[in-house]
Amino acid sequence: MELLIQGKKQEIEHDFAHSMTMKDLIKYIGETHVLKGKEDAFTKAGTICPGILVIVNGSDWEVMDELDYQLENDDVVEFISTLHGG
């Protein structure tokens, strides 16, 4: 994942003026933090690419409504790539 966002781990803190779902957050990160030309390695068809785990507050997002999960203040969202070179 670090290769997609300028080669370093990033903490993104942002105070959004309106409520936001995971779908909104993924779009925001894809548009503002992913390197140009690498967007397809992060998202496809409006969701996260296969091989990227999404963890929200220590839990897999699959048990939390995935794209429809309504983010709350102080939520911690992590994107972890399960793919590696060989």
PDB file of N, CA, C and O in Angstrom:
ATOM      1  N   MET A   1       0.821  -1.197   0.000  1.00  0.00           N
ATOM      2  CA  MET A   1       0.000   0.000   0.000  1.00  0.00           C
ATOM      3  C   MET A   1       0.860   1.254   0.000  1.00  0.00           C
ATOM      4  O   MET A   1       0.494   2.262  -0.605  1.00  0.00           O
ATOM      5  N   GLU A   2       2.003   1.195   0.678  1.00  0.00           N
ATOM      6  CA  GLU A   2       2.852   2.375   0.738  1.00  0.00           C
ATOM      7  C   GLU A   2       3.323   2.815  -0.641  1.00  0.00           C
ATOM      8  O   GLU A   2       3.567   4.000  -0.866  1.00  0.00           O
ATOM      9  N   LEU A   3       3.454   1.857  -1.574  1.00  0.00           N
ATOM     10  CA  LEU A   3       3.866   2.211  -2.930  1.00  0.00           C
ATOM     11  C   LEU A   3       2.797   3.021  -3.657  1.00  0.00           C
ATOM     12  O   LEU A   3       3.098   3.733  -4.614  1.00  0.00           O
ATOM     13  N   LEU A   4       1.560   2.913  -3.208  1.00  0.00           N
ATOM     14  CA  LEU A   4       0.476   3.651  -3.849  1.00  0.00           C
ATOM     15  C   LEU A   4       0.345   5.074  -3.321  1.00  0.00           C
ATOM     16  O   LEU A   4      -0.238   5.933  -3.982  1.00  0.00           O
ATOM     17  N   ILE A   5       0.888   5.326  -2.132  1.00  0.00           N
ATOM     18  CA  ILE A   5       0.741   6.651  -1.541  1.00  0.00           C
ATOM     19  C   ILE A   5       2.114   7.237  -1.190  1.00  0.00           C
ATOM     20  O   ILE A   5       2.422   7.478  -0.023  1.00  0.00           O
ATOM     21  N   GLN A   6       2.911   7.453  -2.202  1.00  0.00           N
ATOM     22  CA  GLN A   6       4.176   8.164  -2.125  1.00  0.00           C
ATOM     23  C   GLN A   6       5.220   7.461  -1.269  1.00  0.00           C
ATOM     24  O   GLN A   6       6.074   8.123  -0.679  1.00  0.00           O
ATOM     25  N   GLY A   7       5.171   6.118  -1.188  1.00  0.00           N
ATOM     26  CA  GLY A   7       6.238   5.348  -0.587  1.00  0.00           C
ATOM     27  C   GLY A   7       6.392   5.434   0.909  1.00  0.00           C
ATOM     28  O   GLY A   7       7.459   5.104   1.427  1.00  0.00           O
ATOM     29  N   LYS A   8       5.364   5.868   1.632  1.00  0.00           N
ATOM     30  CA  LYS A   8       5.485   5.941   3.080  1.00  0.00           C
ATOM     31  C   LYS A   8       4.131   5.737   3.736  1.00  0.00           C
ATOM     32  O   LYS A   8       3.083   5.999   3.146  1.00  0.00           O
ATOM     33  N   LYS A   9       4.181   5.267   4.961  1.00  0.00           N
ATOM     34  CA  LYS A   9       2.958   5.112   5.746  1.00  0.00           C
ATOM     35  C   LYS A   9       2.406   6.511   6.030  1.00  0.00           C
ATOM     36  O   LYS A   9       3.151   7.424   6.385  1.00  0.00           O
ATOM     37  N   GLN A  10       1.107   6.660   5.871  1.00  0.00           N
ATOM     38  CA  GLN A  10       0.514   7.966   6.104  1.00  0.00           C
ATOM     39  C   GLN A  10      -0.653   7.845   7.071  1.00  0.00           C
ATOM     40  O   GLN A  10      -1.439   6.900   7.018  1.00  0.00           O
ATOM     41  N   GLU A  11      -0.738   8.808   7.933  1.00  0.00           N
ATOM     42  CA  GLU A  11      -1.924   8.961   8.757  1.00  0.00           C
ATOM     43  C   GLU A  11      -2.662  10.155   8.199  1.00  0.00           C
ATOM     44  O   GLU A  11      -2.116  11.254   8.101  1.00  0.00           O
ATOM     45  N   ILE A  12      -3.898   9.929   7.840  1.00  0.00           N
ATOM     46  CA  ILE A  12      -4.707  10.994   7.259  1.00  0.00           C
ATOM     47  C   ILE A  12      -5.748  11.388   8.296  1.00  0.00           C
ATOM     48  O   ILE A  12      -6.635  10.606   8.638  1.00  0.00           O
ATOM     49  N   GLU A  13      -5.626  12.591   8.778  1.00  0.00           N
ATOM     50  CA  GLU A  13      -6.632  13.106   9.692  1.00  0.00           C
ATOM     51  C   GLU A  13      -7.363  14.202   8.959  1.00  0.00           C
ATOM     52  O   GLU A  13      -6.757  15.132   8.428  1.00  0.00           O
ATOM     53  N   HIS A  14      -8.666  14.082   8.939  1.00  0.00           N
ATOM     54  CA  HIS A  14      -9.448  15.061   8.207  1.00  0.00           C
ATOM     55  C   HIS A  14     -10.777  15.233   8.917  1.00  0.00           C
ATOM     56  O   HIS A  14     -11.414  14.251   9.298  1.00  0.00           O
ATOM     57  N   ASP A  15     -11.188  16.452   9.091  1.00  0.00           N
ATOM     58  CA  ASP A  15     -12.470  16.752   9.711  1.00  0.00           C
ATOM     59  C   ASP A  15     -13.461  17.049   8.589  1.00  0.00           C
ATOM     60  O   ASP A  15     -13.434  18.126   7.993  1.00  0.00           O
ATOM     61  N   PHE A  16     -14.315  16.107   8.317  1.00  0.00           N
ATOM     62  CA  PHE A  16     -15.283  16.266   7.241  1.00  0.00           C
ATOM     63  C   PHE A  16     -16.514  16.984   7.760  1.00  0.00           C
ATOM     64  O   PHE A  16     -17.008  16.689   8.848  1.00  0.00           O
ATOM     65  N   ALA A  17     -16.994  17.914   6.984  1.00  0.00           N
ATOM     66  CA  ALA A  17     -18.119  18.754   7.396  1.00  0.00           C
ATOM     67  C   ALA A  17     -19.448  17.998   7.359  1.00  0.00           C
ATOM     68  O   ALA A  17     -20.423  18.429   7.975  1.00  0.00           O
ATOM     69  N   HIS A  18     -19.490  16.887   6.648  1.00  0.00           N
ATOM     70  CA  HIS A  18     -20.737  16.134   6.543  1.00  0.00           C
ATOM     71  C   HIS A  18     -20.470  14.667   6.880  1.00  0.00           C
ATOM     72  O   HIS A  18     -19.318  14.238   6.948  1.00  0.00           O
ATOM     73  N   SER A  19     -21.523  13.919   7.085  1.00  0.00           N
ATOM     74  CA  SER A  19     -21.338  12.499   7.372  1.00  0.00           C
ATOM     75  C   SER A  19     -20.721  11.817   6.160  1.00  0.00           C
ATOM     76  O   SER A  19     -20.910  12.245   5.021  1.00  0.00           O
ATOM     77  N   MET A  20     -19.982  10.748   6.429  1.00  0.00           N
ATOM     78  CA  MET A  20     -19.242  10.095   5.367  1.00  0.00           C
ATOM     79  C   MET A  20     -19.326   8.588   5.536  1.00  0.00           C
ATOM     80  O   MET A  20     -19.231   8.065   6.646  1.00  0.00           O
ATOM     81  N   THR A  21     -19.506   7.900   4.414  1.00  0.00           N
ATOM     82  CA  THR A  21     -19.481   6.439   4.413  1.00  0.00           C
ATOM     83  C   THR A  21     -18.095   5.974   3.985  1.00  0.00           C
ATOM     84  O   THR A  21     -17.264   6.774   3.555  1.00  0.00           O
ATOM     85  N   MET A  22     -17.856   4.672   4.107  1.00  0.00           N
ATOM     86  CA  MET A  22     -16.595   4.116   3.626  1.00  0.00           C
ATOM     87  C   MET A  22     -16.436   4.368   2.132  1.00  0.00           C
ATOM     88  O   MET A  22     -15.329   4.631   1.661  1.00  0.00           O
ATOM     89  N   LYS A  23     -17.520   4.291   1.395  1.00  0.00           N
ATOM     90  CA  LYS A  23     -17.467   4.558  -0.047  1.00  0.00           C
ATOM     91  C   LYS A  23     -16.934   5.962  -0.304  1.00  0.00           C
ATOM     92  O   LYS A  23     -16.094   6.160  -1.182  1.00  0.00           O
ATOM     93  N   ASP A  24     -17.424   6.943   0.466  1.00  0.00           N
ATOM     94  CA  ASP A  24     -16.953   8.324   0.335  1.00  0.00           C
ATOM     95  C   ASP A  24     -15.468   8.430   0.682  1.00  0.00           C
ATOM     96  O   ASP A  24     -14.715   9.115  -0.009  1.00  0.00           O
ATOM     97  N   LEU A  25     -15.046   7.747   1.760  1.00  0.00           N
ATOM     98  CA  LEU A  25     -13.649   7.797   2.183  1.00  0.00           C
ATOM     99  C   LEU A  25     -12.727   7.195   1.128  1.00  0.00           C
ATOM    100  O   LEU A  25     -11.675   7.757   0.826  1.00  0.00           O
ATOM    101  N   ILE A  26     -13.120   6.056   0.571  1.00  0.00           N
ATOM    102  CA  ILE A  26     -12.308   5.398  -0.454  1.00  0.00           C
ATOM    103  C   ILE A  26     -12.158   6.309  -1.674  1.00  0.00           C
ATOM    104  O   ILE A  26     -11.070   6.422  -2.239  1.00  0.00           O
ATOM    105  N   LYS A  27     -13.233   6.942  -2.070  1.00  0.00           N
ATOM    106  CA  LYS A  27     -13.170   7.878  -3.198  1.00  0.00           C
ATOM    107  C   LYS A  27     -12.241   9.046  -2.866  1.00  0.00           C
ATOM    108  O   LYS A  27     -11.414   9.435  -3.691  1.00  0.00           O
ATOM    109  N   TYR A  28     -12.374   9.603  -1.670  1.00  0.00           N
ATOM    110  CA  TYR A  28     -11.542  10.724  -1.233  1.00  0.00           C
ATOM    111  C   TYR A  28     -10.062  10.342  -1.251  1.00  0.00           C
ATOM    112  O   TYR A  28      -9.242  11.092  -1.780  1.00  0.00           O
ATOM    113  N   ILE A  29      -9.709   9.191  -0.681  1.00  0.00           N
ATOM    114  CA  ILE A  29      -8.309   8.763  -0.649  1.00  0.00           C
ATOM    115  C   ILE A  29      -7.799   8.520  -2.064  1.00  0.00           C
ATOM    116  O   ILE A  29      -6.688   8.925  -2.407  1.00  0.00           O
ATOM    117  N   GLY A  30      -8.606   7.861  -2.878  1.00  0.00           N
ATOM    118  CA  GLY A  30      -8.206   7.605  -4.261  1.00  0.00           C
ATOM    119  C   GLY A  30      -7.928   8.874  -5.039  1.00  0.00           C
ATOM    120  O   GLY A  30      -7.026   8.912  -5.876  1.00  0.00           O
ATOM    121  N   GLU A  31      -8.704   9.915  -4.766  1.00  0.00           N
ATOM    122  CA  GLU A  31      -8.553  11.175  -5.499  1.00  0.00           C
ATOM    123  C   GLU A  31      -7.463  12.082  -4.939  1.00  0.00           C
ATOM    124  O   GLU A  31      -6.900  12.893  -5.675  1.00  0.00           O
ATOM    125  N   THR A  32      -7.156  11.960  -3.649  1.00  0.00           N
ATOM    126  CA  THR A  32      -6.250  12.923  -3.028  1.00  0.00           C
ATOM    127  C   THR A  32      -4.916  12.358  -2.557  1.00  0.00           C
ATOM    128  O   THR A  32      -3.962  13.118  -2.391  1.00  0.00           O
ATOM    129  N   HIS A  33      -4.817  11.043  -2.336  1.00  0.00           N
ATOM    130  CA  HIS A  33      -3.592  10.498  -1.761  1.00  0.00           C
ATOM    131  C   HIS A  33      -2.900   9.428  -2.602  1.00  0.00           C
ATOM    132  O   HIS A  33      -1.696   9.222  -2.455  1.00  0.00           O
ATOM    133  N   VAL A  34      -3.624   8.753  -3.466  1.00  0.00           N
ATOM    134  CA  VAL A  34      -3.021   7.712  -4.295  1.00  0.00           C
ATOM    135  C   VAL A  34      -2.274   8.376  -5.452  1.00  0.00           C
ATOM    136  O   VAL A  34      -2.779   9.312  -6.073  1.00  0.00           O
ATOM    137  N   LEU A  35      -1.077   7.885  -5.731  1.00  0.00           N
ATOM    138  CA  LEU A  35      -0.270   8.451  -6.811  1.00  0.00           C
ATOM    139  C   LEU A  35      -0.996   8.376  -8.140  1.00  0.00           C
ATOM    140  O   LEU A  35      -1.691   7.403  -8.430  1.00  0.00           O
ATOM    141  N   LYS A  36      -0.826   9.411  -8.939  1.00  0.00           N
ATOM    142  CA  LYS A  36      -1.431   9.434 -10.272  1.00  0.00           C
ATOM    143  C   LYS A  36      -0.946   8.239 -11.072  1.00  0.00           C
ATOM    144  O   LYS A  36       0.244   7.924 -11.069  1.00  0.00           O
ATOM    145  N   GLY A  37      -1.862   7.578 -11.752  1.00  0.00           N
ATOM    146  CA  GLY A  37      -1.540   6.400 -12.534  1.00  0.00           C
ATOM    147  C   GLY A  37      -1.612   5.103 -11.755  1.00  0.00           C
ATOM    148  O   GLY A  37      -1.522   4.028 -12.346  1.00  0.00           O
ATOM    149  N   LYS A  38      -1.774   5.177 -10.427  1.00  0.00           N
ATOM    150  CA  LYS A  38      -1.839   3.978  -9.582  1.00  0.00           C
ATOM    151  C   LYS A  38      -3.253   3.746  -9.033  1.00  0.00           C
ATOM    152  O   LYS A  38      -3.466   2.824  -8.246  1.00  0.00           O
ATOM    153  N   GLU A  39      -4.207   4.570  -9.440  1.00  0.00           N
ATOM    154  CA  GLU A  39      -5.561   4.491  -8.883  1.00  0.00           C
ATOM    155  C   GLU A  39      -6.183   3.109  -9.051  1.00  0.00           C
ATOM    156  O   GLU A  39      -6.896   2.638  -8.165  1.00  0.00           O
ATOM    157  N   ASP A  40      -5.916   2.452 -10.190  1.00  0.00           N
ATOM    158  CA  ASP A  40      -6.509   1.135 -10.443  1.00  0.00           C
ATOM    159  C   ASP A  40      -5.954   0.041  -9.537  1.00  0.00           C
ATOM    160  O   ASP A  40      -6.534  -1.042  -9.461  1.00  0.00           O
ATOM    161  N   ALA A  41      -4.865   0.296  -8.861  1.00  0.00           N
ATOM    162  CA  ALA A  41      -4.311  -0.675  -7.915  1.00  0.00           C
ATOM    163  C   ALA A  41      -4.960  -0.529  -6.540  1.00  0.00           C
ATOM    164  O   ALA A  41      -4.785  -1.393  -5.681  1.00  0.00           O
ATOM    165  N   PHE A  42      -5.709   0.560  -6.321  1.00  0.00           N
ATOM    166  CA  PHE A  42      -6.386   0.809  -5.054  1.00  0.00           C
ATOM    167  C   PHE A  42      -7.881   0.533  -5.160  1.00  0.00           C
ATOM    168  O   PHE A  42      -8.457  -0.115  -4.287  1.00  0.00           O
ATOM    169  N   THR A  43      -8.507   1.020  -6.222  1.00  0.00           N
ATOM    170  CA  THR A  43      -9.951   0.836  -6.379  1.00  0.00           C
ATOM    171  C   THR A  43     -10.294   0.328  -7.773  1.00  0.00           C
ATOM    172  O   THR A  43      -9.606   0.609  -8.754  1.00  0.00           O
ATOM    173  N   LYS A  44     -11.372  -0.421  -7.820  1.00  0.00           N
ATOM    174  CA  LYS A  44     -11.958  -0.868  -9.087  1.00  0.00           C
ATOM    175  C   LYS A  44     -13.470  -0.900  -8.889  1.00  0.00           C
ATOM    176  O   LYS A  44     -13.965  -1.418  -7.888  1.00  0.00           O
ATOM    177  N   ALA A  45     -14.187  -0.347  -9.844  1.00  0.00           N
ATOM    178  CA  ALA A  45     -15.659  -0.333  -9.817  1.00  0.00           C
ATOM    179  C   ALA A  45     -16.203   0.217  -8.502  1.00  0.00           C
ATOM    180  O   ALA A  45     -17.200  -0.280  -7.978  1.00  0.00           O
ATOM    181  N   GLY A  46     -15.535   1.256  -7.967  1.00  0.00           N
ATOM    182  CA  GLY A  46     -16.050   1.930  -6.780  1.00  0.00           C
ATOM    183  C   GLY A  46     -15.787   1.244  -5.460  1.00  0.00           C
ATOM    184  O   GLY A  46     -16.324   1.669  -4.437  1.00  0.00           O
ATOM    185  N   THR A  47     -14.976   0.192  -5.447  1.00  0.00           N
ATOM    186  CA  THR A  47     -14.654  -0.466  -4.190  1.00  0.00           C
ATOM    187  C   THR A  47     -13.161  -0.778  -4.149  1.00  0.00           C
ATOM    188  O   THR A  47     -12.448  -0.525  -5.120  1.00  0.00           O
ATOM    189  N   ILE A  48     -12.698  -1.310  -3.059  1.00  0.00           N
ATOM    190  CA  ILE A  48     -11.289  -1.655  -2.874  1.00  0.00           C
ATOM    191  C   ILE A  48     -10.923  -2.847  -3.746  1.00  0.00           C
ATOM    192  O   ILE A  48     -11.715  -3.776  -3.903  1.00  0.00           O
ATOM    193  N   CYS A  49      -9.728  -2.818  -4.308  1.00  0.00           N
ATOM    194  CA  CYS A  49      -9.246  -3.939  -5.132  1.00  0.00           C
ATOM    195  C   CYS A  49      -9.064  -5.201  -4.293  1.00  0.00           C
ATOM    196  O   CYS A  49      -8.777  -5.120  -3.099  1.00  0.00           O
ATOM    197  N   PRO A  50      -9.230  -6.363  -4.917  1.00  0.00           N
ATOM    198  CA  PRO A  50      -8.929  -7.613  -4.215  1.00  0.00           C
ATOM    199  C   PRO A  50      -7.472  -7.589  -3.736  1.00  0.00           C
ATOM    200  O   PRO A  50      -6.599  -7.026  -4.397  1.00  0.00           O
ATOM    201  N   GLY A  51      -7.231  -8.198  -2.596  1.00  0.00           N
ATOM    202  CA  GLY A  51      -5.883  -8.239  -2.041  1.00  0.00           C
ATOM    203  C   GLY A  51      -5.591  -7.119  -1.066  1.00  0.00           C
ATOM    204  O   GLY A  51      -4.485  -7.037  -0.532  1.00  0.00           O
ATOM    205  N   ILE A  52      -6.567  -6.253  -0.823  1.00  0.00           N
ATOM    206  CA  ILE A  52      -6.407  -5.189   0.168  1.00  0.00           C
ATOM    207  C   ILE A  52      -7.419  -5.421   1.281  1.00  0.00           C
ATOM    208  O   ILE A  52      -8.629  -5.405   1.055  1.00  0.00           O
ATOM    209  N   LEU A  53      -6.901  -5.638   2.486  1.00  0.00           N
ATOM    210  CA  LEU A  53      -7.777  -5.763   3.656  1.00  0.00           C
ATOM    211  C   LEU A  53      -8.153  -4.374   4.136  1.00  0.00           C
ATOM    212  O   LEU A  53      -7.333  -3.457   4.128  1.00  0.00           O
ATOM    213  N   VAL A  54      -9.399  -4.232   4.551  1.00  0.00           N
ATOM    214  CA  VAL A  54      -9.855  -2.970   5.130  1.00  0.00           C
ATOM    215  C   VAL A  54     -10.263  -3.264   6.566  1.00  0.00           C
ATOM    216  O   VAL A  54     -11.155  -4.072   6.823  1.00  0.00           O
ATOM    217  N   ILE A  55      -9.596  -2.597   7.489  1.00  0.00           N
ATOM    218  CA  ILE A  55      -9.835  -2.800   8.910  1.00  0.00           C
ATOM    219  C   ILE A  55     -10.380  -1.502   9.492  1.00  0.00           C
ATOM    220  O   ILE A  55      -9.780  -0.440   9.321  1.00  0.00           O
ATOM    221  N   VAL A  56     -11.512  -1.586  10.177  1.00  0.00           N
ATOM    222  CA  VAL A  56     -12.117  -0.422  10.820  1.00  0.00           C
ATOM    223  C   VAL A  56     -12.174  -0.700  12.320  1.00  0.00           C
ATOM    224  O   VAL A  56     -12.849  -1.626  12.771  1.00  0.00           O
ATOM    225  N   ASN A  57     -11.460   0.111  13.073  1.00  0.00           N
ATOM    226  CA  ASN A  57     -11.407  -0.048  14.531  1.00  0.00           C
ATOM    227  C   ASN A  57     -11.055  -1.479  14.936  1.00  0.00           C
ATOM    228  O   ASN A  57     -11.624  -2.021  15.883  1.00  0.00           O
ATOM    229  N   GLY A  58     -10.124  -2.078  14.218  1.00  0.00           N
ATOM    230  CA  GLY A  58      -9.649  -3.417  14.554  1.00  0.00           C
ATOM    231  C   GLY A  58     -10.488  -4.563  14.027  1.00  0.00           C
ATOM    232  O   GLY A  58     -10.177  -5.722  14.301  1.00  0.00           O
ATOM    233  N   SER A  59     -11.544  -4.274  13.276  1.00  0.00           N
ATOM    234  CA  SER A  59     -12.416  -5.317  12.733  1.00  0.00           C
ATOM    235  C   SER A  59     -12.461  -5.252  11.217  1.00  0.00           C
ATOM    236  O   SER A  59     -12.403  -4.173  10.627  1.00  0.00           O
ATOM    237  N   ASP A  60     -12.566  -6.423  10.591  1.00  0.00           N
ATOM    238  CA  ASP A  60     -12.693  -6.493   9.137  1.00  0.00           C
ATOM    239  C   ASP A  60     -13.974  -5.770   8.720  1.00  0.00           C
ATOM    240  O   ASP A  60     -15.030  -5.960   9.324  1.00  0.00           O
ATOM    241  N   TRP A  61     -13.869  -4.953   7.697  1.00  0.00           N
ATOM    242  CA  TRP A  61     -15.039  -4.173   7.282  1.00  0.00           C
ATOM    243  C   TRP A  61     -16.164  -5.026   6.741  1.00  0.00           C
ATOM    244  O   TRP A  61     -17.293  -4.553   6.618  1.00  0.00           O
ATOM    245  N   GLU A  62     -15.876  -6.286   6.411  1.00  0.00           N
ATOM    246  CA  GLU A  62     -16.916  -7.185   5.909  1.00  0.00           C
ATOM    247  C   GLU A  62     -18.007  -7.439   6.944  1.00  0.00           C
ATOM    248  O   GLU A  62     -19.122  -7.811   6.580  1.00  0.00           O
ATOM    249  N   VAL A  63     -17.709  -7.248   8.212  1.00  0.00           N
ATOM    250  CA  VAL A  63     -18.729  -7.421   9.255  1.00  0.00           C
ATOM    251  C   VAL A  63     -19.353  -6.082   9.655  1.00  0.00           C
ATOM    252  O   VAL A  63     -20.108  -6.006  10.624  1.00  0.00           O
ATOM    253  N   MET A  64     -19.029  -5.023   8.897  1.00  0.00           N
ATOM    254  CA  MET A  64     -19.484  -3.675   9.252  1.00  0.00           C
ATOM    255  C   MET A  64     -20.158  -2.946   8.095  1.00  0.00           C
ATOM    256  O   MET A  64     -20.025  -1.725   8.006  1.00  0.00           O
ATOM    257  N   ASP A  65     -20.847  -3.607   7.235  1.00  0.00           N
ATOM    258  CA  ASP A  65     -21.565  -2.973   6.121  1.00  0.00           C
ATOM    259  C   ASP A  65     -20.670  -2.476   4.992  1.00  0.00           C
ATOM    260  O   ASP A  65     -21.147  -1.763   4.109  1.00  0.00           O
ATOM    261  N   GLU A  66     -19.391  -2.829   4.994  1.00  0.00           N
ATOM    262  CA  GLU A  66     -18.448  -2.479   3.939  1.00  0.00           C
ATOM    263  C   GLU A  66     -18.620  -1.043   3.450  1.00  0.00           C
ATOM    264  O   GLU A  66     -18.422  -0.109   4.227  1.00  0.00           O
ATOM    265  N   LEU A  67     -18.980  -0.844   2.189  1.00  0.00           N
ATOM    266  CA  LEU A  67     -19.062   0.495   1.607  1.00  0.00           C
ATOM    267  C   LEU A  67     -20.100   1.384   2.276  1.00  0.00           C
ATOM    268  O   LEU A  67     -19.975   2.609   2.251  1.00  0.00           O
ATOM    269  N   ASP A  68     -21.117   0.786   2.871  1.00  0.00           N
ATOM    270  CA  ASP A  68     -22.190   1.571   3.478  1.00  0.00           C
ATOM    271  C   ASP A  68     -21.924   1.945   4.935  1.00  0.00           C
ATOM    272  O   ASP A  68     -22.721   2.660   5.543  1.00  0.00           O
ATOM    273  N   TYR A  69     -20.807   1.469   5.505  1.00  0.00           N
ATOM    274  CA  TYR A  69     -20.505   1.789   6.902  1.00  0.00           C
ATOM    275  C   TYR A  69     -20.397   3.297   7.080  1.00  0.00           C
ATOM    276  O   TYR A  69     -19.660   3.964   6.354  1.00  0.00           O
ATOM    277  N   GLN A  70     -21.124   3.823   8.034  1.00  0.00           N
ATOM    278  CA  GLN A  70     -21.134   5.252   8.327  1.00  0.00           C
ATOM    279  C   GLN A  70     -19.990   5.552   9.293  1.00  0.00           C
ATOM    280  O   GLN A  70     -20.004   5.096  10.437  1.00  0.00           O
ATOM    281  N   LEU A  71     -19.016   6.306   8.842  1.00  0.00           N
ATOM    282  CA  LEU A  71     -17.873   6.641   9.686  1.00  0.00           C
ATOM    283  C   LEU A  71     -18.286   7.542  10.833  1.00  0.00           C
ATOM    284  O   LEU A  71     -19.173   8.385  10.702  1.00  0.00           O
ATOM    285  N   GLU A  72     -17.619   7.341  11.964  1.00  0.00           N
ATOM    286  CA  GLU A  72     -17.871   8.142  13.151  1.00  0.00           C
ATOM    287  C   GLU A  72     -16.577   8.829  13.561  1.00  0.00           C
ATOM    288  O   GLU A  72     -15.491   8.432  13.138  1.00  0.00           O
ATOM    289  N   ASN A  73     -16.702   9.868  14.393  1.00  0.00           N
ATOM    290  CA  ASN A  73     -15.511  10.550  14.894  1.00  0.00           C
ATOM    291  C   ASN A  73     -14.587   9.541  15.543  1.00  0.00           C
ATOM    292  O   ASN A  73     -15.041   8.636  16.243  1.00  0.00           O
ATOM    293  N   ASP A  74     -13.310   9.691  15.318  1.00  0.00           N
ATOM    294  CA  ASP A  74     -12.258   8.862  15.911  1.00  0.00           C
ATOM    295  C   ASP A  74     -12.203   7.430  15.401  1.00  0.00           C
ATOM    296  O   ASP A  74     -11.497   6.613  15.990  1.00  0.00           O
ATOM    297  N   ASP A  75     -12.925   7.086  14.318  1.00  0.00           N
ATOM    298  CA  ASP A  75     -12.754   5.772  13.704  1.00  0.00           C
ATOM    299  C   ASP A  75     -11.329   5.678  13.162  1.00  0.00           C
ATOM    300  O   ASP A  75     -10.769   6.663  12.680  1.00  0.00           O
ATOM    301  N   VAL A  76     -10.756   4.488  13.245  1.00  0.00           N
ATOM    302  CA  VAL A  76      -9.441   4.231  12.674  1.00  0.00           C
ATOM    303  C   VAL A  76      -9.633   3.231  11.546  1.00  0.00           C
ATOM    304  O   VAL A  76     -10.122   2.123  11.765  1.00  0.00           O
ATOM    305  N   VAL A  77      -9.246   3.627  10.338  1.00  0.00           N
ATOM    306  CA  VAL A  77      -9.399   2.786   9.156  1.00  0.00           C
ATOM    307  C   VAL A  77      -8.002   2.471   8.634  1.00  0.00           C
ATOM    308  O   VAL A  77      -7.183   3.370   8.443  1.00  0.00           O
ATOM    309  N   GLU A  78      -7.739   1.176   8.405  1.00  0.00           N
ATOM    310  CA  GLU A  78      -6.449   0.749   7.883  1.00  0.00           C
ATOM    311  C   GLU A  78      -6.662  -0.019   6.585  1.00  0.00           C
ATOM    312  O   GLU A  78      -7.610  -0.795   6.460  1.00  0.00           O
ATOM    313  N   PHE A  79      -5.781   0.202   5.632  1.00  0.00           N
ATOM    314  CA  PHE A  79      -5.769  -0.527   4.373  1.00  0.00           C
ATOM    315  C   PHE A  79      -4.468  -1.319   4.351  1.00  0.00           C
ATOM    316  O   PHE A  79      -3.385  -0.736   4.391  1.00  0.00           O
ATOM    317  N   ILE A  80      -4.568  -2.642   4.286  1.00  0.00           N
ATOM    318  CA  ILE A  80      -3.396  -3.503   4.356  1.00  0.00           C
ATOM    319  C   ILE A  80      -3.362  -4.405   3.120  1.00  0.00           C
ATOM    320  O   ILE A  80      -4.298  -5.160   2.858  1.00  0.00           O
ATOM    321  N   SER A  81      -2.281  -4.309   2.380  1.00  0.00           N
ATOM    322  CA  SER A  81      -2.127  -5.167   1.192  1.00  0.00           C
ATOM    323  C   SER A  81      -1.717  -6.565   1.627  1.00  0.00           C
ATOM    324  O   SER A  81      -0.826  -6.729   2.462  1.00  0.00           O
ATOM    325  N   THR A  82      -2.372  -7.570   1.057  1.00  0.00           N
ATOM    326  CA  THR A  82      -2.006  -8.961   1.339  1.00  0.00           C
ATOM    327  C   THR A  82      -1.147  -9.520   0.213  1.00  0.00           C
ATOM    328  O   THR A  82      -0.724 -10.674   0.266  1.00  0.00           O
ATOM    329  N   LEU A  83      -0.890  -8.714  -0.797  1.00  0.00           N
ATOM    330  CA  LEU A  83      -0.099  -9.151  -1.947  1.00  0.00           C
ATOM    331  C   LEU A  83       1.362  -8.796  -1.729  1.00  0.00           C
ATOM    332  O   LEU A  83       1.681  -7.755  -1.156  1.00  0.00           O
ATOM    333  N   HIS A  84       2.246  -9.668  -2.191  1.00  0.00           N
ATOM    334  CA  HIS A  84       3.674  -9.407  -2.057  1.00  0.00           C
ATOM    335  C   HIS A  84       4.409 -10.054  -3.215  1.00  0.00           C
ATOM    336  O   HIS A  84       3.893 -10.950  -3.883  1.00  0.00           O
ATOM    337  N   GLY A  85       5.588  -9.593  -3.431  1.00  0.00           N
ATOM    338  CA  GLY A  85       6.412 -10.145  -4.518  1.00  0.00           C
ATOM    339  C   GLY A  85       6.957 -11.507  -4.154  1.00  0.00           C
ATOM    340  O   GLY A  85       6.910 -11.915  -2.994  1.00  0.00           O
ATOM    341  N   GLY A  86       7.474 -12.212  -5.147  1.00  0.00           N
ATOM    342  CA  GLY A  86       7.984 -13.546  -4.859  1.00  0.00           C
ATOM    343  C   GLY A  86       9.333 -13.774  -5.445  1.00  0.00           C
ATOM    344  O   GLY A  86       9.899 -14.855  -5.288  1.00  0.00           O
TER     345      GLY A  86
END
